[in-house]
């Protein structure tokens, strides 16, 4: 039986403590200190990254406020006119023209060529007919199409060497701007 009438102090409690518990306590204190140091490092890195993000946002806002500089390239006049002409040819309303010509062309008219002039909005139609009545009737039907402002017979010739002697003719039809 152990009888101890001494006052309980912290020094006495440490003296009576088992060494394994003392080692576990020291290890716990070291781990707490290490985790505190690690947390402080992480907080510092996060603050650095937030500062960097703010700097990037500020620089991006400054860049977006400035107008973008486009390098000026001198384009020769010939090249510019060639490009504009190609764009005009690409912007011809082909679907509307084909629909209008397809609905106006009877079976007794043979279409040979369609040649658009986008600057003048003029379509040159080269065709063949068996007789002059079919040719004149075709021009009249083209004039009645909604897409065309006017249609006029420009020239015609009779194919003397072809069997059946067809009449080859050319019509100029001016279309409406879309």
C-alpha positions, 0 to 999 in steps of 0.5 A: 500500500502506498500512502503519499501525503504530498501536494499534487503539483504538475512536476509531481504528475509528470514524474509519476507519468508513464514514459510512453504517455510522455512520448505520445504527448511530446509527439502530439505537441510536435505534430500540432506545431508542424500542422500549424506551420504547414497551415501558415505556409498554405495561407501565405501561398493562397494569399500570393496566388490571390494577389497574382490573380488580381494583377492578371485581372487588372492587366486583362481589364487594361488590355480589354479597354485598349482597342486592338491594333490591327496591322495595316496592310497596303492592298494594291488597287488591282488586287482589291478590285479583283477580290471585290469582283469575286465577292460580287460573283459569289453573292449572285442570288443563284437559287432565285435566278435558277427558280425563276428561269426554271419556272419560265423555261418550257420544254421547247427551249434549250438553255445553253448558258447563263452568264451573270453580270453582278455589277449591273444585276444583269443575266445573259441567257443563251438558249435555242428554240425551234422557231421564232414564236417559241423564242418571242414567247420565252422572252415574254414569259421572262418579262412576267417573272417577279424576279426580273425587272426587264428582259430583252432579246439581244441577238438571234441567229439561225443555225443553217448547218444544224439539222432542224435549223434551230434559232440560237438567241441571247436574252438579257434579263435584269434582276431585282436587288434582294 
